[in-house]
Amino acid sequence: MTKWPLPDPMRRALEEARAAAEAGEVPIGAVVVKGDEVIAAAHNSPRTNHDPTAHAEIAVIRAAARVLGQERLEDCDLWVTLEPCAMCAGAISHARIARLYYAASDPKGGAVEHGAKVFEHKQCLHAPEVYTGMGEGEAANMLRGFFQERR
Amino acid sequence: MTKWPLPDPMRRALEEARAAAEAGEVPIGAVVVKGDEVIAAAHNSPRTNHDPTAHAEIAVIRAAARVLGQERLEDCDLWVTLEPCAMCAGAISHARIARLYYAASDPKGGAVEHGAKVFEHKQCLHAPEVYTGMGEGEAANMLRGFFQERR
């Protein structure tokens, strides 16, 4: 049996999620890619950094914008292991990310296909193309395992 | 004629908005208050900082959490001169801000009473009490003036 290979950026985002778990943070990872190049990679770190905004997507967008020295990431794609929340979907819109790829959907906190559906309102000035599902089993298992250990 | 006085935190947020305009940034300011004490004050700075997430609310939440050394700001209130966008409303929820006060409403980009209405979905795990309108004329005039100058 051969498992269908994941795109490299999602493999890298899953590695970041694993690093988050090892640091005692909810295992969610993200990367920003421009062309074939990974511009930045980050994971969830609100506890470690005493920063409620330090989700993987916010951290990776801030890092990529710093690396590129520009406010907008128009030619960049963002890969993340979980459906973004309202905060992160809003940040993805402000950053003008071209394409968003996320692994697992998140009925409890997601705001792309659930709840606030941030990209679907006229107040959202830029919506990325959205692709989902690649790596969703691995991403979801990592989250489940993390929360089961802590119960 | 005596103008009804604004609450101190909103006056301070409006000062921050003025400082943003002087720095060439869209004039939006915010403060986080705990009891009677201003914990942090900040203004919009995405251009200066090459950071698409650097809205006044995100900046002031990050600063307050750093000052208090904690991820959550449960006993804190946030005052801001404009209705928060989806990103900032999400951050306010994650930070567990107790009360949100905003001056002007924002039909074009707001996500509290407009569009995504972030606090009104079950995916939003904490919604602050919301108070609006104090200082709305001054806040809106500052924004109008800023964009008229740049047209």
Contacts between the chains, C-beta under 8 A, distances in Angstrom:
chain1	res1	chain2	res2	distance
A	46	B	71	5.0
A	46	B	94	7.5
A	47	B	71	5.9
A	50	B	65	5.1
A	50	B	66	6.3
A	50	B	68	7.7
A	50	B	69	5.6
A	50	B	70	5.7
A	50	B	71	5.4
A	51	B	62	5.5
A	51	B	65	5.5
A	51	B	66	7.3
A	51	B	71	6.8
A	52	B	61	6.3
A	52	B	65	6.0
A	52	B	71	5.4
A	52	B	72	6.4
A	52	B	73	7.4
A	52	B	91	6.6
A	52	B	94	4.3
A	52	B	95	4.1
A	52	B	96	7.6
A	53	B	53	7.3
A	53	B	58	5.6
A	53	B	61	6.2
A	53	B	62	5.8
A	53	B	91	5.0
A	53	B	94	6.8
A	53	B	95	7.7
A	55	B	94	7.9
A	58	B	53	5.6
A	61	B	52	6.3
A	61	B	53	6.2
A	62	B	51	5.5
A	62	B	53	5.8
A	65	B	50	5.1
A	65	B	51	5.5
A	65	B	52	6.0
A	66	B	50	6.3
A	66	B	51	7.3
A	68	B	50	7.7
A	69	B	50	5.6
A	70	B	50	5.7
A	71	B	46	5.1
A	71	B	47	5.9
A	71	B	50	5.4
A	71	B	51	6.9
A	71	B	52	5.4
A	72	B	52	6.4
A	73	B	52	7.3
A	85	B	90	5.6
A	85	B	94	7.7
A	85	B	123	7.4
A	86	B	86	5.0
A	86	B	87	7.4
A	86	B	89	6.5
A	86	B	90	3.7
A	86	B	93	7.6
A	86	B	111	7.4
A	86	B	116	6.4
A	86	B	118	4.6
A	86	B	123	7.6
A	86	B	124	7.2
A	87	B	86	7.4
A	87	B	87	5.2
A	87	B	88	7.7
A	87	B	89	7.7
A	87	B	90	2.8
A	87	B	91	4.9
A	87	B	93	7.7
A	87	B	94	6.3
A	88	B	87	7.7
A	88	B	90	7.2
A	89	B	86	6.4
A	89	B	87	7.7
A	89	B	90	7.9
A	90	B	85	5.6
A	90	B	86	3.7
A	90	B	87	2.8
A	90	B	88	7.3
A	90	B	89	7.9
A	90	B	90	6.2
A	90	B	111	7.2
A	91	B	52	6.6
A	91	B	53	5.0
A	91	B	87	4.9
A	93	B	86	7.6
A	93	B	87	7.7
A	94	B	46	7.5
A	94	B	52	4.3
A	94	B	53	6.8
A	94	B	55	7.9
A	94	B	85	7.7
A	94	B	87	6.3
A	95	B	52	4.1
A	95	B	53	7.6
A	96	B	52	7.6
A	107	B	123	7.8
A	108	B	123	6.5
A	109	B	123	5.3
A	109	B	125	7.2
A	110	B	123	6.4
A	111	B	86	7.3
A	111	B	90	7.2
A	111	B	116	7.2
A	111	B	118	7.4
A	111	B	121	7.7
A	111	B	123	6.2
A	114	B	121	7.9
A	114	B	123	5.7
A	115	B	121	3.7
A	115	B	122	6.9
A	115	B	123	3.4
A	115	B	124	7.0
A	116	B	86	6.4
A	116	B	111	7.3
A	116	B	116	4.0
A	116	B	117	7.0
A	116	B	118	5.0
A	116	B	121	5.3
A	116	B	123	6.9
A	116	B	124	7.5
A	117	B	116	7.0
A	118	B	86	4.6
A	118	B	111	7.4
A	118	B	116	5.0
A	118	B	118	7.9
A	121	B	111	7.7
A	121	B	114	7.9
A	121	B	115	3.7
A	121	B	116	5.3
A	122	B	115	6.9
A	123	B	85	7.4
A	123	B	86	7.5
A	123	B	107	7.8
A	123	B	108	6.5
A	123	B	109	5.2
A	123	B	110	6.4
A	123	B	111	6.2
A	123	B	114	5.7
A	123	B	115	3.4
A	123	B	116	6.8
A	124	B	86	7.2
A	124	B	115	7.1
A	124	B	116	7.5
A	125	B	109	7.2
